[in-house]
Amino acid sequence: MQQYDIIIAGSGAAGLSLAWYLSQSETGRQFSVLLLDKEPKDQNDRTWGFWSKESTPFDGIVSWQFDKAEFISRHYREVLDLAPYQYRVLEGRRFYDFVRKSLAVLPNFHFRQEVVKSIQAGAETAIVQTEQDVYEAPWVFNSIFSAKKVKAQVLQQQGLYLQQHFKGWLVKTPRPVFNPQQVRLFDFRTPQHRQMRFMYVIPHAPDRALVEYTLFSKDLLKTSEYEAALEHYLRQVLKLKGFEVLDEEWGIIPMTTYDFPARQGERLINIGTAGGASKPSTGYTFLRIQQHCKALAEQLVQGQPPYAKVRSSRRHKLYDAMLLNIMGRQGAESERIFSELFRNNPPSRILKFLDEETHFGEELKIMNSVPRALFIRSFFELQSEF
C-alpha cells in the first residue's frame, strides 16, 4: 500500500484547483500529493462560464471575456451591460494544461491515470483502491460522484431533483454572423415542451461560436433530439444556410435540493459537484469550486482539519428550491420568470443575487420583480422541507 499525505480522486476542475492552491505555498509544496483520474485530461471536454468583478488566479488563461450579454425571449429582448461584472469563459483543456504543467515541476505532486474502484474512510486514514493499486493517506478528497445514486437518494427523501443537460456544437459559418463582443446567455427561441429550454451562445469569432442546447428536466433526451434542436436553431432561427461542426460538448449537472455531504467520516472530504459546489438553481460551479478549494488548502497548510464547506445561506437555499420547484412542476413558466427578472433588475443585482452576496432588501426587490403568485405557491409547497 503506497502512502501519501493527500490523495485527490478525480483531477477535473475541483481536484486540480485544490492541488494548485496547495502548490502556492511553501508548506503546501511539502505535502506528497497523488492525483488520480481515469482520463488523461488532454481533451476539451468542458467549458466553464462564470462572472466576476474581481481578478481570479486563472484570468491569464481565460479564452473569452465579455462585458455585455444578450437575453432573448418572446417577452423581452435586451443587450445587458454587466458592469462591474465581466463574463469569462475558460476552456477545460487550457485549464488542465495550465495546472498540470505548473504541478509537473514539483517533485511531490504525482499524477496517475487509474480508475478509482472504492474509497474507504477510517478513523486516521482513508484508503483508495484503483484497478491497478491501493493507496493510503491521512486526507482523501473526492470529486467523483454518481448521478444515478444521487437521484435515487433524492427521490427516496422526496426532495427536488432536475438535471441541467446540454449538448453543444462548435460551429464555423461561411460568413460572419456572431458578435464577438457579447455572449448570448439566454435565447428562448426554441420549443419549450413544458420545460425550461434555451440556447446559449459563446462567440469565438465572427464566424465561429459554441452553440449549446440547454434543458432543465428530470429526464434526458435522445441524442437525435438534441441535434435536431441545434439544427433547427442554426438553420431556422439564425437563418444559416450552411455551417461546419468542428467539435461537440456534452454535460449533465444535478439541480437538486439534495444536501451533498461535505465529508464521509473524518478523513474523506467531498469537493466539486460531489461536495455541493454546483449551485442548485443555475448549475454554475467554477467559482464556487475556487472558493471551497482555496479554503480547504489554507486549512491544510495551517495544520487544521480541512472541514470548510461550500457556503450557502438557508434563505438562498430556499430561493433555489422555490425556483427548482417551479421548473419541475411548471417548466413552461421559466421563460416568463427570467424575462421579468432581467427586465426589472439591473444585471449587477441579478449576478450579485446568484453569487449569494445580496442583503435581504435586495432580495425583496428580486422577489417583487418576478411573477409573485408562482413563488408564493412554491413557497407553501416547500414548507415541509424548510
HELIX and SHEET records of a PDB file:
HELIX    1   1 ALA A   13  LEU A   22  1                                  10    
HELIX    2   2 GLY A   28  GLN A   30  5                                   3    
HELIX    3   3 ASP A   59  ILE A   61  5                                   3    
HELIX    4   4 GLY A   92  ALA A  104  1                                  13    
HELIX    5   5 ALA A  147  GLN A  156  1                                  10    
HELIX    6   6 THR A  223  HIS A  232  1                                  10    
HELIX    7   7 TYR A  233  VAL A  237  3                                   5    
HELIX    8   8 GLY A  272  GLY A  275  5                                   4    
HELIX    9   9 PHE A  286  VAL A  301  1                                  16    
HELIX   10  10 ARG A  314  ARG A  329  1                                  16    
HELIX   11  11 GLY A  331  GLU A  333  5                                   3    
HELIX   12  12 SER A  334  ASN A  344  1                                  11    
HELIX   13  13 PRO A  347  LEU A  354  1                                   8    
HELIX   14  14 PHE A  360  ASN A  368  1                                   9    
HELIX   15  15 ARG A  372  GLU A  381  1                                  10    
SHEET    1   A 4 GLN A   2  GLN A   3  0                                        
SHEET    2   A 4 VAL A 134  ALA A 137  1                                        
SHEET    3   A 4 ALA A 126  THR A 130 -1                                        
SHEET    4   A 4 VAL A 116  ALA A 121 -1                                        
SHEET    1   B 6 PHE A 109  GLN A 113  0                                        
SHEET    2   B 6 VAL A  33  ASP A  37  1                                        
SHEET    3   B 6 ILE A   6  ALA A   9  1                                        
SHEET    4   B 6 TRP A 139  ASN A 142  1                                        
SHEET    5   B 6 LEU A 268  ASN A 270  1                                        
SHEET    6   B 6 ARG A 263  GLN A 264 -1                                        
SHEET    1   C 3 THR A  47  SER A  52  0                                        
SHEET    2   C 3 GLN A  86  GLU A  91 -1                                        
SHEET    3   C 3 TRP A  64  PHE A  66 -1                                        
SHEET    1   D 7 ARG A  77  ASP A  81  0                                        
SHEET    2   D 7 LYS A  68  ILE A  72 -1                                        
SHEET    3   D 7 GLN A 182  ASP A 187  1                                        
SHEET    4   D 7 MET A 196  ALA A 205 -1                                        
SHEET    5   D 7 ARG A 208  SER A 217 -1                                        
SHEET    6   D 7 TYR A 161  LYS A 172 -1                                        
SHEET    7   D 7 GLU A 244  THR A 256 -1                                        
END                                                                             
